[in-house]
Amino acid sequence: AHAPIIQIQDDNASTSDATNLINALAKRLSKIPTAINIKHKKFDPKHETATSHIASIERYFTAHGYTEEQFLTLVPETLDEASRLWWDLNHENFQNWNDFKTSFRNHYDSWFEVNERKRRLHTREQKLYEPTEVFIMEMVKWGKICFPEEPEKESVERAKLALFHTLR
C-alpha cells in the first residue's frame, strides 16, 4: 500500500482532469534526462576552442537523442574543472541554449584566449618522444584555428621549424 503520487483535492474533479494533469507531468518529465552518463571528453581551452567544443557536444547530444531543451542540463558534464566553476557562476543567466553558447564563446574565445592560442602556437616545439606526424598535424590544426586564412603551406613551415632539432 503506497501513498498516491498525485492526490486531487477537488471532489468534483473528473477523471479527464486527472488524466490531463498526468499527461502534462509526463511531458515535463520526458524532457529531463533519466540518467546523465556523458562519455564526451571534457572541454580543454588549451586544446580546443569554445566554438569547436560547442559543435562537438551538439553533435554528441543530438546523436544520443537529446533535444536542445535538454542540452543545458547536460553541458556541465562536458566541462573541465575551471570551466565548471565558470558554469556554476553563470548558469542562472542562461534562458536557453543560445544564451549559453554566446556567453561561453565570449568567455573562452575572447581576444585574450585567441592571443594566448597564437602565443602557444608560435612557441610550441616538438617534444623528444612526441610522434612527428601527430605534432605536425596538431600544428597545422592550430594554425587553421589561429589563422583561418593562412595557406596550409605556412602552417606546415611553422611546424617544420618547431620540430625537434635533430629532425629539422
Beta strands, then each sheet from edge to edge (+ up, - down):
end
